């Protein structure tokens, strides 16, 4: 995606999007977001060029960047310490209207008093397996008692059955009456109804899960798996201040974590409130737009080439407005409900003159 004069361009052939399944919707959603940022900030967005990656797994490995060379500018919602992908907010903030559906409902969420919350560690999860690239030991997962819960998928990938393993392990704990846990696939409940539970479990999915920011709004204590994957705001999120860290070694961590929370109810309550305020301060629409604007500016300063066609032979160069107005663009917007995205408000800010 090159951006010239603040307006984004698409350089991927539109026909190719039909071959990438649900990623076509994610890519189209990013085009809508980038165009909305253009409407908001105008030419204050410098000329810059980057790749938008919509796959869950980060792709730019630091150990594969040649000495002295710079990694490609791939923007992605998730990475680890051994990856050089550039973190941006998950497009689900806009696609699922995070502000309208959750942040604007804080008063309703807080109508469930702390003392009336059910003292159960609650979680509802799909059965996504954790995806890892081989030979990245920092991301590998061990189950209860050190059990190996990972398997080779192919020559490059490993998958770990994190969520299913926790569900199976926690069922055994319930039978022994050791810990109040309700972690399963079904029955599903609305996200806002998670506020009824005092303790909420977060387990990442294939990589980062957008469920975390939703749980942090609930004014409940979040028990967060320390998976090794990070989203754009995680450096501001502090263990022991905004959430209780679990599964550093194995799922058994949750036993001591629950014991602490139940013995320190006032501290747990304060932690839940800090987590909710965190989302209100850092994850509202203006904050997300500001992050994007700042990131694009800093990325432009680092680039050593002039964005745009130049000597490169792009297969297509299409303004975002042209793509969104094309039959293919309109079809993806309609099919996936992208007209309902929660986008930055149009408020053009021209670059200051010296």
C-alpha positions in Angstrom: 0.0 0.0 0.0 1.7 3.2 -1.1 0.3 6.5 0.3 0.9 9.6 -1.8 -0.4 13.0 -0.7 -2.1 11.3 2.2 -4.3 9.1 -0.1 -3.7 5.3 0.0 -3.3 3.2 -3.1 -3.8 -0.5 -3.7 -1.1 -2.3 -5.6 -2.5 -5.8 -5.4 -4.5 -7.0 -8.4 -8.2 -7.0 -7.4 -8.8 -10.3 -9.1 -6.2 -11.9 -6.7 -8.4 -11.2 -3.7 -10.9 -13.9 -4.8 -8.1 -16.4 -4.0 -7.6 -15.5 -0.4 -10.9 -16.4 1.2 -11.9 -14.3 4.3 -8.7 -12.3 3.9 -10.3 -10.4 1.1 -12.7 -8.9 3.6 -9.9 -8.0 6.0 -7.9 -6.4 3.3 -10.9 -4.4 2.1 -11.6 -3.3 5.6 -8.0 -2.0 5.9 -8.4 -0.1 2.7 -11.6 1.5 4.1 -9.7 2.4 7.3 -6.7 3.9 5.5 -9.1 5.9 3.3 -10.9 7.1 6.4 -7.5 8.2 7.9 -6.9 10.1 4.7 -10.2 11.8 5.1 -9.3 12.6 8.7 -5.7 13.8 8.4 -5.3 14.7 4.7 -1.8 15.6 3.5 -0.5 15.5 7.1 0.0 11.8 6.3 3.4 11.7 4.6 4.3 9.7 1.6 4.9 6.2 2.9 4.7 2.6 1.6 4.0 -0.7 3.4 2.5 -4.1 3.3 -0.7 -5.0 5.2 -0.5 -8.5 6.5 -3.9 -10.0 7.6 -2.7 -13.6 8.4 -2.7 -14.3 12.2 0.9 -15.4 12.2 3.8 -12.8 12.1 6.0 -13.4 9.1 9.1 -11.2 9.5 11.6 -13.2 11.6 14.5 -11.3 13.0 16.8 -14.4 12.7 16.2 -14.4 9.0 17.1 -10.7 8.3 20.5 -10.5 6.8 23.2 -8.5 8.7 23.0 -4.8 7.8 19.7 -5.1 6.0 16.3 -3.8 7.2 13.2 -5.9 7.4 10.3 -5.3 5.1 7.6 -2.9 6.5 4.9 -5.4 7.1 2.0 -4.1 9.3 0.3 -6.7 11.4 -1.9 -6.9 14.5 0.3 -9.4 16.3 4.0 -10.3 16.7 6.5 -11.8 19.2 9.9 -10.6 20.4 11.5 -12.6 17.7 9.5 -11.0 14.9 9.9 -7.6 13.2 6.4 -7.1 11.9 5.2 -3.6 12.8 2.2 -3.6 15.2 -1.0 -1.9 14.3 -4.4 -2.1 15.9 -6.5 -5.2 15.0 -8.9 -4.3 12.3 -11.6 -5.9 14.4 -11.7 -2.8 16.5 -13.4 -1.2 13.5 -15.2 -4.2 12.1 -16.8 -5.1 15.4 -17.4 -1.5 16.5 -15.5 -1.8 19.7 -16.4 1.7 20.9 -20.1 1.5 20.2 -20.6 -2.1 21.3 -18.5 -2.0 24.5 -16.8 1.3 25.5 -20.1 3.2 25.2 -21.8 0.5 27.4 -19.5 0.9 30.4 -22.3 2.3 32.6 -24.4 -0.8 31.8 -21.4 -3.1 32.4 -20.7 -1.4 35.7 -24.4 -1.9 36.8 -23.3 -5.4 37.8 -21.8 -4.6 41.2 -18.6 -6.2 42.3 -20.3 -8.1 45.2 -22.9 -9.5 42.8 -20.4 -10.9 40.3 -20.2 -14.7 40.3 -17.0 -16.0 41.8 -16.1 -18.3 38.9 -13.2 -18.3 36.4 -15.3 -18.0 33.2 -14.3 -18.4 29.6 -15.8 -19.2 26.3 -13.5 -20.2 23.4 -13.4 -21.6 19.9 -11.1 -24.5 19.4 -8.4 -22.6 17.4 -5.0 -24.2 17.8 -2.0 -22.0 18.5 0.2 -21.6 15.4 4.0 -21.4 15.8 6.9 -21.3 13.4 9.4 -24.1 14.1 12.5 -23.4 16.2 11.0 -20.5 18.1 11.2 -22.0 21.6 10.0 -18.9 23.4 6.5 -19.4 21.9 6.1 -23.2 22.5 3.5 -24.3 25.0 3.5 -27.0 27.6 0.4 -28.4 29.2 -0.4 -29.6 32.7 2.5 -31.5 34.2 4.7 -30.6 31.3 2.6 -32.5 28.8 3.5 -32.0 25.2 0.4 -30.4 23.6 2.0 -29.4 20.2 2.4 -31.3 17.0 4.2 -30.7 13.7 1.7 -29.5 11.0 4.3 -29.3 8.2 8.0 -28.6 7.6 7.5 -25.0 8.8 4.7 -24.9 11.3 3.8 -26.3 14.7 0.3 -26.2 16.3 -0.5 -26.4 20.0 -3.9 -27.4 21.4 -3.9 -24.7 24.1 -7.6 -24.0 24.5 -8.8 -27.6 24.2 -6.1 -28.7 26.7 -7.2 -26.1 29.2 -10.9 -27.1 28.8 -10.0 -30.8 29.4 -7.7 -30.0 32.3 -10.2 -27.6 34.0 -13.0 -30.2 33.8 -10.8 -32.5 36.0 -10.3 -29.7 38.5 -14.1 -29.1 38.7 -14.7 -32.8 39.4 -12.2 -32.6 42.3 -13.8 -29.4 43.6 -10.4 -27.7 43.6 -11.3 -24.6 41.8 -14.5 -22.8 40.5 -14.0 -22.9 36.7 -16.4 -22.7 33.8 -14.3 -22.7 30.7 -15.8 -24.4 27.6 -17.0 -23.9 24.0 -20.7 -23.8 24.9 -23.1 -22.3 25.8 -22.0 -19.0 24.3 -23.0 -15.8 25.9 -22.9 -12.2 24.7 -19.7 -10.4 25.5 -21.4 -7.8 27.7 -22.8 -10.6 29.9 -19.3 -11.6 30.8 -19.5 -8.8 33.3 -21.6 -11.1 35.5 -18.4 -13.1 36.4 -15.7 -11.8 38.7 -12.9 -13.7 37.0 -12.4 -13.9 33.3 -9.9 -16.1 31.5 -8.1 -15.0 28.3 -6.3 -17.6 26.2 -4.9 -16.5 22.9 -6.1 -18.1 19.7 -3.9 -18.9 16.7 -1.8 -16.0 17.8 -3.2 -12.8 19.5 -6.9 -12.9 20.2 -9.0 -9.7 20.0 -11.0 -11.1 22.9 -8.5 -9.6 25.4 -9.5 -6.0 24.9 -13.1 -6.9 25.1 -12.6 -8.7 28.5 -10.6 -5.8 29.9 -13.8 -3.6 29.6 -15.9 -5.9 31.8 -14.7 -4.5 35.2 -13.8 -8.0 36.1 -10.3 -9.5 36.8 -8.7 -10.8 33.7 -6.5 -13.9 34.0 -4.3 -13.5 30.9 -2.2 -16.3 29.3 1.4 -15.1 28.8 1.6 -16.6 25.3 4.6 -14.6 24.1 2.5 -12.9 21.4 1.9 -9.2 21.7 -0.6 -6.7 20.3 0.1 -3.0 19.7 -1.0 -1.9 23.2 0.5 -4.7 25.3 3.6 -2.8 26.3 1.3 -0.5 28.3 -0.6 -3.3 29.9 1.1 -4.4 33.1 0.8 -7.8 34.9 -0.3 -7.3 38.5 -1.7 -3.9 37.6 -4.2 -4.5 34.9 -4.4 -8.3 34.8 -3.3 -11.5 36.5 -0.7 -13.4 34.4 -1.2 -17.2 34.0 0.2 -20.1 32.0 3.8 -18.9 32.1 4.8 -22.6 32.5 1.5 -24.5 32.4 -2.2 -24.1 33.1 -1.7 -25.0 36.8 -0.7 -21.4 37.3 -4.3 -20.5 37.4 -4.8 -22.3 40.7 -2.5 -20.0 42.6 -3.8 -17.0 40.7 -7.3 -17.7 41.7 -6.3 -18.3 45.3 -4.6 -14.9 45.4 -7.6 -13.1 43.8 -10.1 -14.7 46.3 -7.8 -13.8 49.2 -7.2 -10.2 48.0 -10.7 -9.1 46.9 -10.1 -5.4 47.3 -6.9 -5.5 45.3 -8.6 -7.6 42.6 -11.4 -5.1 42.4 -9.0 -2.2 42.0 -7.2 -4.2 39.2 -10.5 -4.7 37.4 -11.2 -1.0 37.5 -7.7 -0.1 36.3 -8.1 -2.5 33.3 -11.4 -0.9 32.3 -9.9 2.6 32.6 -7.0 1.4 30.5 -9.4 0.6 27.6 -11.2 3.9 28.0 -7.9 5.8 27.8 -6.0 4.0 25.1 -8.4 2.0 22.9 -11.1 4.6 22.0 -11.5 5.6 18.3 -9.5 8.8 18.5 -6.6 7.0 20.2 -6.6 4.3 17.5 -6.6 6.9 14.8 -3.8 8.8 16.5 -1.7 5.6 16.7 -2.1 5.0 13.0 -1.2 8.6 12.1 1.9 8.6 14.3 3.0 5.2 13.1 2.7 6.2 9.4 4.7 9.3 10.1 7.5 7.5 11.9 7.6 4.8 9.2 8.0 7.4 6.5 11.0 8.8 8.3 12.7 5.4 8.3 12.2 4.6 4.6 15.2 5.1 2.4 13.2 5.2 -0.9 10.5 7.3 -2.5 7.2 5.7 -2.1 5.2 5.1 -5.3 5.7 3.5 -8.7 9.3 4.8 -9.3 11.3 2.1 -11.1 9.1 -0.7 -9.7 6.6 -2.4 -11.9 3.4 -2.8 -9.9 0.8 -5.0 -11.5 -1.8 -2.3 -10.7 -1.9 1.1 -9.0 -5.4 1.9 -7.9 -6.5 4.7 -5.6 -8.3 3.5 -2.5 -11.4 5.4 -3.5 -11.3 3.7 -7.0 -11.0 0.3 -5.4 -13.8 0.9 -3.0 -16.0 2.2 -5.8 -15.2 -0.8 -8.1 -17.6 -3.7 -8.5 -15.2 -6.0 -6.5 -14.8 -3.4 -3.7 -18.5 -2.8 -3.4 -19.2 -6.5 -3.4 -16.8 -7.2 -0.5 -18.2 -4.2 1.5 -21.7 -5.4 1.0 -21.0 -9.1 1.6 -19.1 -8.6 4.9 -21.1 -5.6 6.3 -18.1 -3.3 6.0 -20.3 -0.3 5.6 -21.0 -0.6 9.3 -17.3 -0.3 10.3 -16.5 2.1 13.1 -14.2 4.5 11.2 -12.3 7.7 12.2 -14.4 10.8 11.8 -13.6 12.9 8.8 -11.7 15.9 10.2 -9.0 17.1 7.9 -5.8 18.3 9.5 -3.4 19.9 7.1 0.3 19.8 7.8 1.7 22.8 9.6 3.9 25.1 7.5 7.2 26.1 9.0 
